[in-house]
Amino acid sequence: MKPLWTKKDLMSAASASDPSTYFLKNIDGVWGVSIDDRTIKKGDLFVALIGDKFNGHDFIENAIRKGAYGIIVSDIKLANKYNGLLVKDTKKALKQIAKFSRYRFKGTTIALTGSSGKTSTKHLLASSLKKIGKTHYTQGNNNNLIGLTLTLSRLQYDYQYCVLELGMNNTGEIRELTEIAKPDIALITNVSNSHIENFKNEKEIAAAKSEIFSGLNENGIAIINLDNLWSEYLIKKAKKVSAKIHLFGHSKYANTKITRIIDEKEGSTICYDNKKWHLKYLNTTQARNAIAAISVIKELKLCTATSAKIISHIKPLSGRGEKLIINFGHKYKTYVIDDSYNANPDSMKAALSNFYKTKNKFNTYKTVLIIGDMLELGQDAKEMHLELIPMIKKINPNLLITIGAYSKKISDKLDIQINCSSFLTMPPLLKKATQFIKPNQLILIKGSNGTGLWKLIPIFKNFNKEKCDVA
């Protein structure tokens, strides 16, 4: 097996020099790329990045001690001392390495973005492609510039598929990422008001998301959610770059046509393209992510039946609808839906709607809503939080717990009708969390990542708990 990077390719990619002349002396190459000395593996290349609050050059010795075969630095003294490659800017060098890696990759690259669902869609797509051929993909939600360049720098050139998740907070970020990713297929899961505080309006968000099409290769394919409010706008943007367009959704004009999505058994069932597809663990919101993944499979000219079978058994990712159970003894259980990773108005409403449906299946269980602030919503944040009240009233939980100043306004409005407990920050809730956990409950945890709601999960997991399916 050939190494991931040879000295020759690294020097060419990063426009680097070898001042000591001993870089990778008597070594064929490096087998991985790392920017973190804490997780580096034997045989890796360590790139010493410089950030606002850290300097990777301070961790070179530890990286070498842990088995790094080589280093890239921007300090000539350190390059000579540790036999490293020298560049002017290590961050720029990593970007150049990523571009070189993408250029030499001859497989198919799929890039995806969206206001919500992108990490779950990537997970479903990559999991199915892995069963078909060698597949490289973004780990976790490392979807910013550093995450993308690191992902591409680790790409084996002889793989068949590469699935890349692209994230953004501001205009221009997707454009920079897609120019590096150079996708053959670009997918936008949806557009909503997530991160809207950084934009004038939702149309600006749609414009920023549509930048993913600007990096499409010749004869590239744009996959668009036809059910989304901004679909026509995105179609126009895709046409401007002469992309082939694949639409998925309920419309008769869809290439992947959904006729029905229903809750059924443990998960949901999708009727699409005259087929019936049951997802064992995924709810109706996740079902749309599954259809997005199938749309990519169709454009890759792969067997949709094979991929559908694989996806039908996939469970939600942690923090994105994962189902947990707390055992209190014989016949006494509490079910937890962990949707704590993130939230925006659309995903929050979808989560509450799904919770209401689940509650009807668990009609003997008491319900607990743990709702955190939805962040980065700008001047309309208060109004967007108060818009959740009708759905919460419909659920009529036995207990509503809110975290944050905006969510507190929901509690203030409902505390006469519903048993409410509000916290402005997480520490007081963490101290009292175990008091709220009782047998025979159905609990939903949902809020923006910045609220810290995810810190509740270890507390739940410290109970006698195992992962389960909510029936």
Secondary structure as the mmCIF struct_conf table of DSSP 4:
data_model
#
loop_
_struct_conf.conf_type_id
_struct_conf.id
_struct_conf.beg_label_comp_id
_struct_conf.beg_label_asym_id
_struct_conf.beg_label_seq_id
_struct_conf.end_label_comp_id
_struct_conf.end_label_asym_id
_struct_conf.end_label_seq_id
BEND BEND1 LEU A 4 LEU A 4
STRN STRN1 TRP A 5 TRP A 5
HELX_RH_AL_P HELX_RH_AL_P1 LYS A 7 ALA A 14
TURN_TY1_P TURN_TY1_P1 SER A 15 SER A 15
STRN STRN2 SER A 17 SER A 17
TURN_TY1_P TURN_TY1_P2 PRO A 19 SER A 20
BEND BEND2 THR A 21 THR A 21
TURN_TY1_P TURN_TY1_P3 PHE A 23 ASN A 26
STRN STRN3 VAL A 30 VAL A 30
BEND BEND3 TRP A 31 TRP A 31
STRN STRN4 GLY A 32 SER A 34
BEND BEND4 ILE A 35 ILE A 35
TURN_TY1_P TURN_TY1_P4 ASP A 37 THR A 39
TURN_TY1_P TURN_TY1_P5 LYS A 42 GLY A 43
STRN STRN5 ASP A 44 VAL A 47
STRN STRN6 ILE A 50 ILE A 50
BEND BEND5 ASP A 52 LYS A 53
STRN STRN7 ASN A 55 ASN A 55
HELX_RH_3T_P HELX_RH_3T_P1 GLY A 56 PHE A 59
HELX_RH_AL_P HELX_RH_AL_P2 ILE A 60 ARG A 65
TURN_TY1_P TURN_TY1_P6 LYS A 66 GLY A 67
BEND BEND6 TYR A 69 TYR A 69
STRN STRN8 GLY A 70 VAL A 73
BEND BEND7 SER A 74 SER A 74
HELX_RH_AL_P HELX_RH_AL_P3 ILE A 76 LYS A 81
TURN_TY1_P TURN_TY1_P7 TYR A 82 ASN A 83
STRN STRN9 LEU A 85 LEU A 86
BEND BEND8 LYS A 88 LYS A 88
HELX_RH_AL_P HELX_RH_AL_P4 THR A 90 ARG A 104
BEND BEND9 GLY A 107 GLY A 107
STRN STRN10 THR A 108 THR A 113
BEND BEND10 SER A 115 GLY A 117
HELX_RH_AL_P HELX_RH_AL_P5 LYS A 118 LYS A 130
TURN_TY1_P TURN_TY1_P8 LYS A 131 ILE A 132
BEND BEND11 GLY A 133 GLY A 133
STRN STRN11 THR A 135 TYR A 137
TURN_TY1_P TURN_TY1_P9 GLY A 140 ASN A 141
BEND BEND12 ASN A 144 ASN A 144
HELX_RH_AL_P HELX_RH_AL_P6 LEU A 145 SER A 153
TURN_TY1_P TURN_TY1_P10 ARG A 154 ARG A 154
TURN_TY1_P TURN_TY1_P11 TYR A 157 ASP A 158
BEND BEND13 GLN A 160 GLN A 160
STRN STRN12 TYR A 161 GLU A 165
BEND BEND14 ASN A 169 ASN A 170
TURN_TY1_P TURN_TY1_P12 THR A 171 GLY A 172
HELX_RH_AL_P HELX_RH_AL_P7 GLU A 173 ALA A 181
BEND BEND15 ASP A 184 ASP A 184
STRN STRN13 ILE A 185 ILE A 188
BEND BEND16 ASN A 193 ASN A 193
TURN_TY1_P TURN_TY1_P13 SER A 194 HIS A 195
HELX_RH_3T_P HELX_RH_3T_P2 ILE A 196 ASN A 198
BEND BEND17 PHE A 199 ASN A 201
HELX_RH_AL_P HELX_RH_AL_P8 GLU A 202 SER A 210
HELX_RH_3T_P HELX_RH_3T_P3 GLU A 211 GLY A 215
HELX_LH_PP_P HELX_LH_PP_P1 LEU A 216 ASN A 217
TURN_TY1_P TURN_TY1_P14 GLU A 218 ASN A 219
STRN STRN14 ILE A 221 ASN A 225
TURN_TY1_P TURN_TY1_P15 LEU A 226 ASP A 227
BEND BEND18 ASN A 228 ASN A 228
TURN_TY1_P TURN_TY1_P16 LEU A 229 TRP A 230
HELX_RH_AL_P HELX_RH_AL_P9 SER A 231 LYS A 240
TURN_TY1_P TURN_TY1_P17 VAL A 241 SER A 242
STRN STRN15 LYS A 244 GLY A 249
BEND BEND19 HIS A 250 SER A 251
TURN_TY1_P TURN_TY1_P18 LYS A 252 TYR A 253
BEND BEND20 ASN A 255 ASN A 255
STRN STRN16 THR A 256 GLU A 264
TURN_TY1_P TURN_TY1_P19 LYS A 265 GLU A 266
STRN STRN17 GLY A 267 TYR A 272
TURN_TY1_P TURN_TY1_P20 ASP A 273 ASN A 274
STRN STRN18 LYS A 275 LEU A 279
BEND BEND21 LYS A 280 TYR A 281
HELX_RH_AL_P HELX_RH_AL_P10 THR A 284 GLU A 299
TURN_TY1_P TURN_TY1_P21 LEU A 300 LYS A 301
HELX_RH_AL_P HELX_RH_AL_P11 THR A 304 ILE A 311
TURN_TY1_P TURN_TY1_P22 SER A 312 HIS A 313
HELX_LH_PP_P HELX_LH_PP_P2 ILE A 314 LEU A 317
TURN_TY1_P TURN_TY1_P23 SER A 318 GLY A 321
STRN STRN19 GLU A 322 GLY A 329
TURN_TY1_P TURN_TY1_P24 HIS A 330 LYS A 331
STRN STRN20 TYR A 332 ASP A 339
BEND BEND22 TYR A 341 TYR A 341
HELX_RH_AL_P HELX_RH_AL_P12 PRO A 345 LYS A 361
TURN_TY1_P TURN_TY1_P25 PHE A 362 THR A 364
BEND BEND23 TYR A 365 TYR A 365
STRN STRN21 LYS A 366 GLY A 372
HELX_LH_PP_P HELX_LH_PP_P3 ASP A 373 LEU A 375
BEND BEND24 GLU A 376 GLU A 376
HELX_RH_3T_P HELX_RH_3T_P4 GLY A 378 ASP A 380
HELX_RH_AL_P HELX_RH_AL_P13 ALA A 381 LEU A 386
TURN_TY1_P TURN_TY1_P26 GLU A 387 LEU A 388
HELX_RH_AL_P HELX_RH_AL_P14 ILE A 389 ILE A 395
BEND BEND25 ASN A 398 ASN A 398
STRN STRN22 LEU A 399 ILE A 403
BEND BEND26 GLY A 404 GLY A 404
HELX_RH_AL_P HELX_RH_AL_P15 ALA A 405 LEU A 414
TURN_TY1_P TURN_TY1_P27 ASP A 415 GLN A 417
BEND BEND27 ILE A 418 ILE A 418
STRN STRN23 CYS A 420 PHE A 423
BEND BEND28 LEU A 424 THR A 425
HELX_RH_AL_P HELX_RH_AL_P16 MET A 426 PHE A 436
BEND BEND29 PRO A 439 ASN A 440
STRN STRN24 GLN A 441 LYS A 446
HELX_RH_3T_P HELX_RH_3T_P5 ASN A 449 THR A 451
TURN_TY1_P TURN_TY1_P28 GLY A 452 GLY A 452
HELX_RH_3T_P HELX_RH_3T_P6 LEU A 453 LYS A 455
HELX_RH_AL_P HELX_RH_AL_P17 LEU A 456 LYS A 461
TURN_TY1_P TURN_TY1_P29 ASN A 462 ASN A 462
BEND BEND30 PHE A 463 ASN A 464
STRN STRN25 LYS A 465 LYS A 467
#
